[in-house]
Amino acid sequence: MTAMLTGNKTASKATRGPDFYASPFAALPSLLVAEGRRVPRVLWEPSCGNGALVLPLRNRGFEVAATDLHWWGCPDSVGEVDFFSNLADVHAPKEPFGIVTNPPFDGVEEYVERAVGFAPYVALLLRLAFLESEGRMRWFPHVGLRRVHVIGERLPMMHRHGYDGPKLSNAGMCFAWFIFERDKRPIKQVPVRWVSWKEACKVFPQTDEDVPPAARDQDSLLSWVEVAAE
C-alpha cells in the first residue's frame, strides 16, 4: 500500500498513465564519475521527460538530442516521438552517438534491444533487480551488457508525474546504471561496482541551471542542490 501511495510501480497501469517519473539529479553524477570519458560527447535522450538528465548533460558540455513520446517541458526537445517508430530514426543524432536515459518501466527489455540497435553505447538507469531472472541471465550477453554501477545510497524518490499524495525522501529501492556496448565481445562475468551519488555530486554539483523549468516549482527537486553540496 505504501508503494502505491507514493506513486511507485505497484500502482495500476491506468493510474500510472504514461509512466513518467522524472529522474533525480543525483543519478547523473553517479554515471559521470563511474564512466568518465567512456560517455560519448554526443548523446540521445529518447525518454527525456522534463529534461532532468538532458539539461545537466548539456550544461557539462555534452551535445544532447532530446525526444519523448509525450511533451513534459524539456527545452529544445521534440515530443510525440515514439522510440519504437520510424520517426525515432529521423530525430536520432546524425553522427555516432550514445544513449543515456531513464527508460519507462513497461517493456524495458524491448527498450534495451531497441536502444542497442541504435547506438554502440547505452547507459540506462534501472532498478538493480533488473539483474534478476534466469531468462535475462542468458539474454544479457546478446544485448552487450558490459558494466553495472550500483548507486550505493538510495536515490531521492522518483514520484510519478501528477502524483500529489504523501512524499518519501528516497526511492526505497536500489538503482544502478546498466552499461551496454553492442560492438564489444560478450563477457561471461559482468563487473558490478558501487558508486556513491553523494560523493559524485561533490565532483559534479548541481546548479540552478540544471533544474528543468517545468520542475522549478517542485521543492523536492530543488532541495537536492543543497544536499549534494554538503
trRosetta pair geometry for C-beta under 8 A, 3 or more apart (Angstrom, degrees):
i j d omega theta_ij theta_ji phi_ij phi_ji
1 4 5.7 -58 -152 36 36 110
1 5 6.3 36 153 -22 68 107
2 5 5.7 -58 -150 35 32 112
2 6 6.4 14 160 -8 67 111
3 6 6.2 -69 -149 42 28 100
3 8 3.8 -73 -176 56 84 144
3 9 7.3 -36 167 48 122 63
3 10 4.3 67 109 27 125 129
3 11 7.7 -144 127 -33 81 72
3 172 7.7 -140 -97 88 86 148
4 8 6.6 -81 -71 49 27 90
4 10 5.2 -84 -67 97 78 101
4 11 4.9 124 -139 -79 75 73
4 15 8.0 33 -160 99 94 161
5 165 5.2 -139 -180 143 72 146
5 166 5.5 15 146 41 116 106
6 157 6.7 -81 173 -166 125 140
6 159 6.6 -103 170 -110 74 90
6 163 7.5 64 171 161 34 148
6 165 6.6 -127 -94 91 33 114
6 166 6.3 -60 -86 87 77 82
6 167 7.0 105 -136 -128 92 29
6 168 5.1 0 -132 -6 146 112
7 11 6.6 -31 -142 -14 33 144
7 16 8.0 116 -164 -113 69 77
7 21 7.5 149 138 -106 112 101
7 159 4.4 75 60 -158 149 71
7 160 3.5 -149 -171 12 114 97
7 163 3.6 -39 -81 -93 133 169
7 165 6.8 170 -38 43 89 109
8 11 6.5 138 69 -10 51 91
8 160 7.9 -126 -45 -32 17 106
8 172 7.9 -52 -93 59 140 127
9 16 7.7 20 -136 -94 41 146
9 105 5.4 173 -118 -145 113 163
11 15 4.4 -104 166 90 110 129
11 16 5.1 139 95 -59 109 88
11 160 7.1 -58 39 -29 150 157
12 15 4.6 93 58 8 81 102
12 16 6.8 -153 94 -6 40 88
13 16 5.6 -56 -139 41 33 110
13 106 7.3 59 -118 -73 114 141
14 17 7.7 24 173 -65 29 51
16 19 5.4 31 149 -81 118 65
16 160 6.1 -121 -138 -130 71 145
17 20 7.6 -36 95 14 104 88
17 160 7.7 124 40 177 99 122
17 161 7.7 -87 74 70 129 98
17 162 7.4 31 26 42 150 141
18 69 6.9 -161 -161 89 125 119
18 70 5.4 55 157 -27 169 145
18 104 7.9 -86 163 -115 65 128
18 161 7.8 -17 66 50 95 128
19 104 4.5 77 108 -148 137 100
19 105 5.5 -137 -155 25 131 91
19 106 6.0 -141 -57 6 162 101
19 160 7.8 -74 -136 -129 32 101
20 49 5.6 141 -157 -119 104 101
20 70 6.9 -83 -60 57 134 137
20 72 6.1 171 -157 -90 152 142
20 160 7.0 97 74 -159 59 64
20 161 4.1 3 88 -4 110 130
21 102 7.3 -100 83 134 90 131
21 105 8.0 56 5 -33 127 106
21 158 4.0 67 166 149 113 113
21 159 6.9 176 -138 85 86 18
21 160 5.7 -50 -87 -94 83 50
21 161 7.2 -135 -82 -24 33 76
22 49 5.4 165 -105 156 71 147
22 50 5.5 -15 -110 28 122 114
22 52 4.8 127 -176 -38 91 146
22 72 7.8 -179 -83 161 99 145
22 158 6.5 -166 68 -148 49 88
22 159 7.9 -4 37 60 89 64
22 161 6.8 96 -27 -73 93 90
22 212 7.6 -120 -148 25 134 141
22 215 6.4 143 -173 -89 168 140
22 221 7.3 -32 113 -87 137 129
23 27 5.3 -85 -179 39 108 140
23 28 7.4 92 134 -44 130 93
23 49 7.2 155 1 40 84 151
23 52 4.4 170 58 105 81 131
23 53 5.3 28 57 -47 146 98
23 102 4.4 164 -73 -14 117 151
23 125 6.4 91 -120 61 125 162
23 158 6.6 -19 -108 -109 33 124
24 27 5.6 112 70 -14 76 95
24 52 7.3 -39 -75 177 7 135
24 155 5.4 166 44 173 135 105
24 156 4.0 143 -116 59 156 108
24 157 7.8 100 -54 58 130 25
24 158 6.3 -118 -25 -76 91 83
24 221 7.2 -160 -126 -119 69 74
24 224 6.3 128 -171 -53 104 170
25 28 6.1 -56 -170 24 51 111
25 29 7.7 39 150 -10 77 97
25 52 6.8 -124 -70 -175 61 90
25 56 6.2 132 -139 -58 92 148
25 201 7.8 83 120 -114 100 114
25 206 4.8 54 145 -98 156 128
25 210 5.8 71 -120 139 131 130
25 211 7.7 -56 -58 -84 131 65
25 221 7.2 102 -16 -164 103 84
25 224 5.6 168 46 103 112 135
25 225 7.8 42 49 -72 159 61
25 228 7.1 -70 102 -43 119 151
26 29 6.9 -56 -159 34 39 103
26 30 7.1 43 151 -22 65 109
26 155 5.6 172 85 -141 121 83
26 156 5.7 125 14 2 132 101
26 197 4.3 61 171 165 98 136
26 198 7.8 -4 -147 -68 117 50
26 200 7.9 109 -168 74 65 110
26 201 6.1 -42 -123 -64 73 128
26 224 5.9 -105 -43 -169 101 140
26 227 8.0 -34 -77 96 122 120
26 228 6.5 -161 -95 -84 84 114
27 30 5.8 -63 -167 31 38 118
27 31 7.0 32 148 -17 71 104
27 53 7.7 -51 83 -91 112 102
27 102 7.2 55 109 -75 164 123
27 125 5.4 27 178 -122 142 146
27 151 6.9 -62 -123 -83 69 157
27 155 5.8 16 -70 -125 91 139
27 175 6.8 -46 -115 112 113 144
27 177 7.8 138 -180 -66 92 99
27 197 6.8 -38 -88 -115 30 134
28 31 5.7 -55 -156 33 41 109
28 32 6.4 33 154 -16 73 106
28 53 5.8 160 -83 -128 121 78
28 56 5.2 119 95 96 167 145
28 57 7.1 -128 -153 -58 137 81
28 204 7.3 -100 110 111 93 143
29 32 5.4 -56 -141 41 39 110
29 33 5.9 36 161 -17 72 106
29 197 6.4 111 72 -152 100 69
29 200 3.6 151 130 137 103 104
29 201 4.9 158 44 -77 162 52
29 203 6.3 146 -165 66 116 92
29 204 4.0 -173 -112 61 104 115
29 228 7.6 131 5 -151 152 130
30 33 6.2 -58 -146 39 24 106
30 34 6.1 15 160 -12 62 116
30 149 6.6 160 154 132 99 126
30 151 5.1 -13 -146 -105 164 103
30 177 6.6 175 115 -23 105 124
30 195 4.7 128 -158 111 88 126
30 196 7.6 -152 -109 91 95 21
30 197 4.6 -45 -60 -93 113 79
30 200 4.8 178 -78 27 47 169
31 34 5.9 -64 -140 43 27 105
31 35 5.7 -7 174 9 68 118
31 39 7.0 88 145 -81 101 136
31 100 7.0 116 154 -145 162 124
31 123 5.8 94 -148 166 132 147
31 125 7.8 -82 -58 -74 127 97
31 149 7.0 147 -104 69 55 149
31 177 4.9 137 -96 -96 92 158
32 35 6.7 -65 -126 52 19 89
32 36 7.3 79 172 -82 52 30
32 39 6.6 -53 -112 -1 61 155
32 60 7.3 -31 -115 132 151 165
32 200 7.0 132 61 -171 87 115
32 203 7.6 -161 100 104 111 119
32 204 5.5 57 72 -31 146 156
33 36 7.2 10 -171 -62 22 71
33 195 5.9 150 87 -157 114 127
33 199 7.6 117 -149 106 173 90
33 200 4.2 -125 -6 -120 142 103
33 203 5.7 111 -87 56 111 150
33 204 7.3 -138 -48 0 92 113
34 147 7.9 172 152 139 114 133
34 149 4.1 42 -173 -123 165 153
34 177 6.5 160 67 52 148 138
34 193 6.8 159 -144 90 112 121
34 195 4.5 -77 -68 -67 114 152
34 200 7.8 -33 -27 -98 81 136
35 38 4.6 -105 179 62 88 105
35 39 4.9 92 112 -44 128 92
35 123 6.9 -63 -53 -94 160 143
35 147 7.9 152 -95 84 88 147
35 149 7.5 -98 -45 -33 84 150
35 177 7.6 -95 -37 123 116 150
35 179 6.8 154 -96 -95 120 140
36 39 7.2 177 88 4 25 91
38 121 7.4 -178 157 -139 84 139
38 179 7.9 27 123 -153 135 144
39 43 7.6 -12 172 -74 94 124
39 62 7.6 -53 134 -97 115 131
39 98 6.6 -139 -164 66 57 158
39 100 7.1 23 -148 -67 110 135
39 121 7.6 163 -134 149 39 142
39 123 7.0 -26 -112 -18 94 148
40 43 6.1 149 83 -71 95 74
40 96 7.1 -130 -145 129 143 88
40 97 6.0 157 116 -158 148 39
40 98 3.7 153 25 -7 121 113
40 121 5.4 151 -20 58 113 143
41 61 7.1 -52 -145 130 99 92
41 62 5.8 -157 -162 -124 52 66
41 63 6.3 49 142 17 78 91
42 62 7.5 165 -91 -170 20 77
42 63 4.8 -19 -112 70 69 110
42 93 5.4 155 163 174 116 166
42 95 5.8 23 100 82 175 104
42 96 6.8 114 63 92 128 56
42 97 4.3 -88 115 -106 98 86
42 98 7.3 129 85 18 59 70
43 57 6.3 -65 52 168 148 150
43 62 5.5 8 9 171 120 125
43 63 7.0 155 25 82 69 55
43 64 4.8 -15 73 -108 100 77
43 65 7.3 -161 100 28 51 69
43 93 7.7 120 84 -23 14 144
43 97 5.9 152 -105 -172 18 100
43 98 5.3 -32 -109 72 76 80
43 99 6.8 126 -163 -109 79 22
43 100 5.3 -20 -160 15 135 104
44 64 7.3 149 -100 -160 21 62
44 65 4.8 -19 -112 66 75 102
44 66 7.8 173 -161 -78 54 33
44 67 7.5 -9 -173 16 97 101
44 92 5.6 -24 -98 -139 156 72
44 93 5.6 -139 -63 -7 102 99
44 97 5.4 78 -19 135 95 139
44 98 7.5 -166 23 94 74 35
44 99 5.2 -33 68 -102 90 75
44 100 8.0 147 69 26 43 62
44 118 7.4 -75 58 140 148 139
44 119 6.9 -163 34 -58 116 140
45 48 4.3 88 116 -90 112 89
45 53 5.8 170 -123 88 141 114
45 54 5.0 -125 36 -78 159 94
45 57 7.6 165 -48 30 129 151
45 64 5.7 21 -7 -177 108 113
45 65 7.2 -178 27 88 66 51
45 66 4.8 -5 64 -112 105 75
45 67 7.4 166 90 31 60 56
45 99 7.5 137 -91 -157 34 67
45 100 6.2 -35 -90 77 83 73
45 101 5.2 140 -148 -87 67 93
46 67 5.3 -11 -134 67 57 99
46 68 7.3 138 163 -85 42 47
46 81 7.4 -111 -154 109 81 115
46 83 4.6 90 155 -106 131 112
46 88 6.6 30 -138 -145 128 117
46 99 6.6 -20 -1 -142 106 116
46 101 5.9 -55 44 -67 70 158
46 115 7.6 -156 30 -101 138 92
47 68 5.8 78 -146 -115 36 85
47 69 7.6 -4 -116 0 75 90
47 83 6.9 -30 -59 -51 85 139
47 101 4.8 99 41 -174 96 131
47 102 6.7 -116 94 73 120 56
47 103 5.6 128 11 -119 156 48
47 104 6.2 -153 -133 -31 148 78
48 51 6.0 16 164 -85 103 51
48 53 7.2 -126 -139 56 65 94
48 54 5.1 26 -151 -42 112 132
48 66 3.9 64 -88 -165 161 100
48 67 6.3 125 -3 53 115 23
48 68 4.9 -110 42 -49 79 107
48 72 7.6 -169 99 50 74 113
48 74 4.5 -10 130 -49 119 174
48 77 5.2 -147 82 -129 154 146
48 101 7.5 -82 -74 -119 49 104
49 52 6.0 -14 86 10 127 100
49 53 7.9 83 43 15 110 90
49 68 6.3 143 -48 -101 30 149
49 72 4.7 -43 -172 71 49 155
49 74 6.4 103 90 -53 42 117
49 102 7.7 -12 -11 61 135 109
49 161 7.9 -167 -149 -61 106 131
50 72 4.4 -93 -66 131 66 107
50 73 4.8 6 -132 68 83 98
50 74 5.5 162 -178 -65 20 73
50 212 4.1 118 137 133 101 164
50 213 8.0 -143 178 58 102 58
50 214 4.2 -125 -146 67 119 126
50 215 5.4 113 125 -35 153 106
51 54 4.3 -76 -147 55 71 114
51 55 4.7 65 151 -27 109 100
51 66 6.8 10 -104 -150 81 161
51 72 7.9 -168 -12 95 69 99
51 73 7.1 -92 0 105 106 71
51 74 3.5 143 -55 -130 91 83
51 75 5.9 31 -85 22 160 73
51 77 6.9 -148 -77 -30 97 135
51 212 4.2 139 65 -107 99 114
51 213 7.9 33 46 20 139 74
51 214 7.4 121 24 25 103 108
52 55 7.3 -35 -126 28 12 101
52 56 7.7 0 161 1 44 110
52 102 7.9 -19 77 17 119 134
52 212 5.7 -65 -70 -24 58 124
52 215 7.1 49 -82 -11 95 158
52 221 7.7 -113 -118 -135 111 130
53 56 6.5 -68 -155 45 34 103
53 57 6.1 30 156 -19 70 115
53 100 6.4 -151 160 122 137 104
53 101 6.9 178 61 -116 158 44
53 102 6.7 163 -33 -7 137 99
54 57 5.9 -68 -153 39 26 110
54 58 6.2 21 158 -16 67 110
54 64 5.1 178 -146 123 78 145
54 66 4.7 16 -113 -89 147 135
54 74 5.6 68 37 -160 150 123
54 75 7.8 -170 110 56 129 75
54 77 6.9 -56 -123 -72 175 120
55 58 5.8 -56 -144 39 31 109
55 59 6.1 30 158 -20 66 109
55 74 7.9 -149 -39 -149 93 83
55 75 7.0 72 -84 37 103 111
55 209 6.9 -156 168 144 115 71
55 210 5.5 147 113 -147 109 44
55 211 7.6 -65 94 50 153 13
55 212 5.9 -178 -7 -81 142 69
56 59 5.6 -56 -142 39 31 113
56 60 6.5 15 160 -8 64 111
56 204 7.8 82 -179 158 118 121
56 206 7.4 -56 -105 -119 123 75
56 210 4.4 38 -83 -139 87 107
57 60 6.1 -72 -152 44 28 100
57 62 4.2 -50 167 57 91 135
57 64 5.0 88 100 -54 126 143
57 100 7.0 149 -89 75 150 143
58 61 8.0 145 -175 13 30 10
58 62 6.1 -88 -84 69 35 77
58 63 7.6 57 -114 -114 76 25
58 64 5.3 -100 -64 24 88 117
59 207 6.8 -153 168 48 155 124
59 209 5.5 139 -105 109 140 118
59 210 6.0 -96 23 -82 156 78
60 204 6.9 -9 -95 -141 146 119
63 93 7.6 101 118 -115 108 138
65 91 6.6 165 167 158 127 80
65 92 6.8 130 91 -153 154 29
65 93 4.9 -167 -8 -59 136 84
65 97 7.5 -13 19 -150 115 163
66 74 5.2 -123 149 133 144 140
66 76 6.6 93 38 102 120 73
66 77 3.6 -65 105 -108 110 101
66 78 7.2 150 95 19 63 64
67 77 6.2 176 -84 -173 29 90
67 78 4.9 -19 -110 67 84 90
67 79 7.5 164 -159 -89 61 22
67 81 3.9 -48 -177 66 124 145
67 83 7.5 147 101 -80 117 76
67 88 7.0 166 101 -125 158 75
67 91 5.0 92 -70 124 143 145
68 71 6.9 147 77 -87 115 33
68 72 6.3 -37 97 9 167 102
68 74 6.9 120 -10 15 130 132
68 77 6.6 28 2 156 98 133
68 78 7.9 167 26 88 60 50
68 79 5.7 -24 68 -118 87 66
68 81 6.6 87 54 50 21 90
69 79 7.7 7 116 -167 17 69
69 80 6.9 30 -172 -121 39 25
69 81 6.7 -105 -86 71 40 46
69 82 5.5 51 -110 -97 95 57
69 83 7.0 -67 -56 -10 97 83
70 79 6.1 -28 148 -155 24 109
70 80 7.5 49 -107 -67 25 52
71 77 8.0 158 -130 95 73 110
71 79 3.4 -30 -74 -95 87 159
71 80 7.1 -15 -42 -27 95 78
72 79 7.9 152 2 -102 57 116
72 161 7.0 -100 -129 -109 120 155
72 214 6.3 165 150 103 70 168
73 212 6.5 107 107 162 107 119
73 213 6.4 -129 162 78 116 89
73 214 3.0 104 97 -58 155 140
73 215 8.0 163 88 -26 136 71
74 77 3.9 36 94 -4 110 147
74 212 6.7 -60 -105 -135 60 126
74 214 7.6 -60 -57 8 40 131
75 212 7.7 -169 -6 -143 90 80
75 213 6.7 85 -49 8 107 119
78 81 5.4 61 111 -29 102 130
78 91 5.5 -128 59 -132 147 143
81 85 7.5 -145 -174 55 55 114
81 87 5.4 -142 -138 120 75 114
81 88 5.8 116 169 -90 100 66
81 91 5.4 -41 -133 25 152 156
82 85 3.8 71 77 -5 110 116
82 87 6.3 83 42 51 78 115
82 88 6.5 -90 91 -44 52 104
83 88 5.1 78 -143 -99 33 147
83 111 7.0 32 108 -129 147 85
83 114 6.2 102 142 127 102 148
84 88 7.0 85 5 -10 12 143
84 110 7.4 8 -97 144 129 117
84 114 6.0 -87 -99 -106 74 155
85 88 5.6 127 65 -10 64 93
86 89 5.6 -39 -169 20 55 115
86 90 7.3 57 140 -20 69 97
87 90 5.5 -49 -162 27 47 116
87 91 6.7 23 151 -5 73 108
88 91 6.2 -70 -149 46 35 98
88 92 6.4 51 153 -42 70 98
88 118 7.8 -78 137 -92 117 139
89 92 5.9 -40 -147 10 32 117
92 97 7.1 -171 175 51 90 141
92 118 6.1 -144 -122 -160 149 122
93 97 4.1 103 57 -46 135 151
96 120 7.3 -16 -160 21 103 117
97 119 5.8 -72 94 -116 72 117
98 119 5.3 122 -133 170 35 137
98 120 7.3 -69 -96 68 75 64
98 121 3.6 -39 -115 84 112 107
98 122 6.7 -168 -169 -75 81 35
98 123 7.0 37 158 0 121 94
99 115 5.0 -130 75 -159 160 106
99 118 6.5 73 -45 86 132 122
99 119 4.6 164 -15 34 96 150
99 121 7.3 172 27 98 62 61
99 122 4.6 0 61 -119 105 78
99 123 7.1 -174 96 32 60 60
99 124 7.9 10 114 -65 103 81
100 122 7.9 175 -74 -159 41 45
100 123 4.7 1 -112 63 78 106
101 115 7.8 -142 37 -111 122 137
101 123 7.8 138 21 86 49 66
101 124 6.3 -13 71 -114 72 69
101 125 7.3 -122 116 18 36 89
102 124 7.4 120 -111 -165 30 63
102 125 4.2 -30 -101 59 81 119
102 158 7.9 -156 170 -127 152 157
103 108 5.7 124 103 -125 129 85
103 111 4.6 125 -167 146 148 156
103 112 7.8 -117 -2 -58 170 65
103 115 7.8 -96 -78 -47 135 139
103 124 5.6 -16 -6 -147 112 114
103 125 7.8 168 9 56 66 67
103 126 7.2 -5 41 -79 100 95
104 107 6.8 23 90 54 112 90
104 108 7.2 -152 87 -79 61 76
104 111 6.9 172 48 -71 82 150
105 108 6.6 -48 -169 -49 30 112
107 110 4.6 -39 179 42 95 116
107 111 5.9 108 119 -30 83 94
108 111 5.1 -52 -147 34 38 119
108 112 6.4 44 154 -24 68 97
108 124 8.0 128 -165 170 105 147
108 126 6.8 106 -168 -119 146 125
108 130 7.1 -89 120 -123 149 122
109 112 5.7 -46 -152 29 34 112
109 113 6.7 31 152 -15 63 104
109 136 7.7 -127 -103 -98 117 98
109 139 7.3 -18 -146 153 118 157
110 113 5.7 -54 -149 38 35 111
110 114 6.3 36 152 -19 67 106
111 114 5.8 -56 -148 38 30 111
111 115 6.2 31 154 -22 65 108
111 124 7.8 121 118 -121 114 144
112 115 5.7 -57 -146 36 29 111
112 116 6.3 17 162 -10 66 107
112 122 7.3 134 -147 126 67 152
112 124 6.8 -75 -98 -20 87 162
112 143 5.4 35 141 -176 114 154
112 180 6.7 136 -163 -47 97 159
113 116 6.4 -57 -142 41 27 101
113 117 6.4 33 154 -24 60 110
113 143 6.1 -93 -89 -108 63 119
114 117 5.6 -60 -154 33 29 116
114 118 6.8 25 152 -17 64 106
115 118 5.8 -62 -157 35 33 109
115 119 6.4 -38 172 37 70 100
115 122 4.5 100 139 -127 119 143
115 124 7.1 132 65 -63 173 119
115 180 7.2 104 103 61 112 141
116 119 7.0 -82 -125 63 30 63
116 122 5.4 -91 -78 -4 70 144
116 143 5.2 161 10 -166 161 81
116 144 5.6 158 -144 35 140 122
116 180 5.1 -80 -87 136 115 138
116 182 4.5 136 -177 -70 102 120
117 182 7.8 130 -72 -96 29 162
119 122 5.6 128 81 -66 110 85
119 182 7.8 140 100 5 44 122
120 181 6.2 26 162 -155 74 68
120 182 5.5 -113 -132 43 55 94
120 183 4.9 -15 -141 -2 113 115
121 179 7.6 -25 -162 -165 78 89
121 180 7.6 148 -158 84 32 61
121 181 5.8 0 -102 -104 63 80
122 144 7.9 102 33 85 109 118
122 179 7.3 152 83 -156 55 43
122 180 4.2 -8 60 58 106 105
122 181 7.7 -168 25 -69 71 40
122 182 7.7 57 0 -31 110 96
123 177 5.5 -6 -170 -172 99 109
123 178 7.3 155 -154 76 47 47
123 179 5.4 -10 -102 -102 78 72
123 180 7.8 -164 -71 23 34 70
124 177 7.2 147 72 -156 37 57
124 178 4.9 -20 62 59 92 99
124 180 7.4 25 1 -2 106 109
125 175 6.1 15 -177 176 89 123
125 176 7.8 173 -147 88 53 31
125 177 5.9 -32 -93 -98 63 68
125 178 8.0 177 -86 16 14 79
126 130 4.4 4 140 -16 131 153
126 175 6.9 166 92 -152 24 79
126 176 6.5 -28 70 65 71 75
126 178 5.4 -4 28 -4 120 122
127 130 5.5 130 73 -26 71 89
127 173 5.8 -18 -133 136 110 127
127 174 6.9 94 -162 82 69 59
127 175 5.9 -65 -103 -104 42 63
127 176 7.5 40 158 20 17 82
128 131 6.2 -23 171 4 61 112
128 148 7.9 96 -131 175 78 126
128 150 5.9 37 -102 -122 125 97
128 173 7.7 -158 26 159 92 86
128 174 4.2 -10 4 104 131 108
128 175 6.6 -159 -31 -121 79 11
128 176 4.7 86 -89 -12 77 117
129 132 5.3 -27 -174 5 66 120
129 173 7.5 -45 -12 -177 116 123
129 174 7.8 124 -28 64 76 90
130 136 7.4 -168 165 -157 63 165
130 176 7.7 -135 40 54 110 108
130 178 6.6 -72 92 -52 140 145
131 136 7.2 -180 -173 112 26 137
131 148 6.9 24 -80 -117 121 163
131 176 8.0 21 -35 47 111 149
132 136 7.0 76 93 45 32 135
133 136 4.5 79 73 11 102 103
133 137 6.9 -154 98 -16 54 83
134 137 5.5 -48 -155 22 36 120
134 138 7.2 20 155 -6 64 101
135 138 6.4 -67 -163 41 34 99
135 139 5.9 27 148 -20 70 119
136 139 4.9 -63 -135 45 39 114
136 140 5.9 56 165 -42 74 93
137 140 6.7 -34 -146 9 20 112
138 141 7.4 -55 -175 26 37 102
138 142 7.8 26 142 -9 63 113
139 142 5.7 -68 -164 38 48 112
139 143 6.5 18 153 -3 81 111
140 143 6.3 -74 -147 46 32 95
140 145 4.1 -39 -172 18 100 135
140 190 6.9 -72 148 -37 141 146
141 144 7.7 46 -174 -70 32 26
141 145 7.1 -70 -74 37 31 90
141 186 3.8 59 -165 -161 96 135
141 187 7.4 -161 -115 51 93 35
141 188 7.5 -4 -85 -93 128 48
142 186 7.4 2 -63 -94 31 140
143 180 5.8 -46 139 -138 88 133
143 182 7.3 -56 -177 -101 45 85
144 180 4.5 89 91 -172 95 83
144 181 5.2 -136 165 72 120 38
144 182 4.2 -122 -31 -94 159 41
144 183 7.5 30 -121 6 144 33
144 184 6.3 110 -151 48 103 87
144 186 7.0 -109 -103 -92 49 75
145 148 7.4 11 -179 -54 111 94
145 178 6.4 -48 -130 -175 101 101
145 179 7.4 103 -156 78 57 51
145 180 5.6 -43 -88 -99 46 78
145 190 5.5 -20 124 -107 104 149
146 179 5.2 -62 63 105 94 97
146 180 6.6 137 4 -126 89 24
146 181 4.7 13 -24 20 144 105
146 184 6.0 48 -91 65 129 148
146 187 6.9 80 -127 22 62 122
146 190 6.6 171 180 -135 14 96
147 178 8.0 164 89 -157 54 38
147 179 4.2 6 57 48 91 125
147 190 6.7 -171 -93 -176 24 91
147 191 5.6 -16 -121 69 77 93
147 192 8.0 155 -168 -90 57 35
147 193 7.2 -17 -170 16 102 105
148 176 5.3 19 -178 158 91 139
148 177 7.3 163 -156 81 46 53
148 178 5.7 -9 -109 -107 80 64
148 179 7.2 -152 -73 19 35 81
148 190 6.1 68 -7 136 102 117
148 191 7.3 -169 34 99 71 50
148 192 4.6 -15 71 -112 110 77
148 193 7.4 157 86 26 58 60
149 176 5.9 162 80 -166 47 83
149 177 4.3 1 54 51 107 100
149 179 7.2 59 -8 -21 99 110
149 193 5.6 -21 -114 73 66 88
149 194 7.5 119 -166 -127 61 13
149 195 5.0 8 180 0 109 123
150 174 6.5 -5 -160 173 99 121
150 176 4.6 -38 -101 -101 50 111
150 192 6.3 41 -23 178 111 94
150 193 7.0 -166 22 94 82 35
150 194 4.9 -36 71 -104 99 66
150 195 7.1 154 74 22 47 70
151 155 6.1 32 117 -55 149 98
151 174 7.0 173 64 -167 78 73
151 175 5.1 2 35 79 125 82
151 176 6.1 -163 0 -93 77 45
151 177 7.4 88 -44 -15 96 82
151 194 7.9 123 -115 -157 8 66
151 195 6.1 -38 -105 74 54 85
151 196 7.8 99 -161 -124 61 19
151 197 5.4 25 -159 -39 110 108
152 194 4.8 61 -69 -176 104 111
152 195 6.6 -159 -12 77 94 30
152 196 5.0 -32 40 -91 126 65
152 197 7.5 -161 45 -1 75 73
153 170 7.9 -97 154 -135 85 141
153 196 6.3 54 -6 -146 104 73
153 197 5.8 -109 54 35 104 97
153 198 5.9 44 13 -17 152 107
154 170 3.8 73 118 166 122 134
154 171 5.4 -159 -176 44 94 80
154 172 6.5 53 -150 -52 140 20
154 173 7.3 101 -130 47 100 25
154 174 7.1 -88 -98 -89 68 53
155 158 7.2 15 111 -31 122 96
155 170 6.5 140 81 -156 33 83
155 171 4.8 28 65 -9 85 126
155 175 5.3 -8 -8 24 130 132
155 197 6.6 80 -100 -9 76 166
156 169 6.9 -73 -133 170 70 54
156 170 6.1 -82 -113 -109 28 57
156 171 7.1 65 101 -36 21 84
156 220 6.9 152 174 167 125 96
156 224 5.7 -79 -43 -79 155 133
157 167 6.7 167 71 -174 147 77
157 168 4.5 124 -71 80 151 86
157 169 6.4 137 -13 112 109 11
157 170 5.7 137 -49 168 78 7
157 171 5.2 157 -107 -78 52 50
157 172 7.4 30 -100 -5 97 89
157 220 7.4 -57 62 -176 94 139
158 171 6.1 18 9 -101 83 108
159 163 4.9 -130 169 66 103 130
159 167 6.4 -52 -67 -123 144 88
159 220 7.3 57 9 82 125 165
160 163 4.3 92 66 -31 86 124
167 220 6.3 -133 -171 -82 147 139
168 171 7.7 130 100 -91 122 16
168 172 6.3 -12 143 -34 157 114
171 175 6.6 33 73 -27 164 113
177 195 7.9 -5 19 35 115 137
181 184 4.4 41 108 2 114 119
184 187 7.8 -21 129 -23 113 99
187 190 6.1 129 89 -79 108 60
195 199 7.9 -130 179 64 66 108
195 200 6.2 41 163 -50 106 130
196 199 3.9 62 87 16 119 107
196 200 6.2 173 90 -13 60 85
197 200 5.3 -55 -140 42 35 115
197 201 6.1 41 158 -27 67 103
198 201 6.0 -50 -149 30 27 111
198 202 7.5 32 148 -22 55 98
198 227 7.9 -83 -119 149 90 91
198 228 7.2 -155 -136 -124 52 57
199 202 5.8 -49 -164 22 40 114
199 203 7.3 33 144 -12 65 101
200 203 5.6 -56 -160 35 44 110
200 204 6.4 -15 159 33 77 98
201 204 6.4 -71 -128 73 35 67
201 205 5.9 70 168 -106 71 51
201 206 6.7 -21 -154 -18 106 88
201 227 7.8 14 115 107 163 76
201 228 3.3 -107 165 -156 141 104
201 229 7.4 -92 139 -54 107 38
202 205 6.6 16 -132 -67 24 90
202 228 7.4 -161 -57 169 49 74
202 229 7.7 113 -104 -132 64 33
205 225 7.9 68 171 -158 89 66
205 228 5.7 151 -138 123 68 112
205 229 5.4 57 -143 -91 125 81
206 210 5.0 -116 -155 58 79 148
206 211 7.6 68 175 -51 115 83
206 224 6.3 70 9 113 163 88
206 225 4.6 -119 96 -111 118 67
206 228 5.1 94 6 53 104 150
206 229 7.5 -99 44 -45 82 90
207 210 5.1 113 56 -9 67 100
207 225 7.4 78 -121 -132 9 114
208 211 6.1 -50 -167 18 44 111
208 225 7.1 26 -74 -113 56 154
210 225 7.9 154 58 -95 115 99
211 215 5.9 -126 180 85 85 102
211 216 5.7 102 130 -92 121 73
211 221 6.0 125 -135 132 103 118
211 222 6.1 23 -112 -92 152 74
211 225 7.4 -51 -51 -56 119 120
212 215 4.4 68 66 15 95 106
212 216 7.4 -132 93 -39 50 74
212 221 7.9 -53 35 165 85 161
213 216 5.8 -26 -152 -17 37 117
215 218 4.8 -49 -171 26 77 121
215 221 4.9 17 154 32 123 166
216 222 7.2 65 -150 -66 50 118
218 221 4.6 58 95 10 108 107
218 222 6.9 156 89 -9 59 89
219 222 5.6 -64 -143 45 38 107
219 223 5.8 47 160 -36 73 104
220 223 6.1 -45 -144 21 25 115
220 224 7.8 28 156 -24 52 98
221 224 6.5 -57 -171 19 37 108
222 225 6.0 -30 -176 3 54 113
223 226 6.2 -55 -172 36 52 105
223 227 6.4 48 138 -19 78 109
224 227 4.9 -51 -138 41 50 115
224 228 5.7 51 162 -23 77 103
225 228 6.4 -60 -150 36 21 106
225 229 6.7 13 154 -15 57 114
226 229 5.9 -65 -150 37 31 109
226 230 6.9 44 153 -41 64 96
227 230 6.0 -46 -161 6 34 115
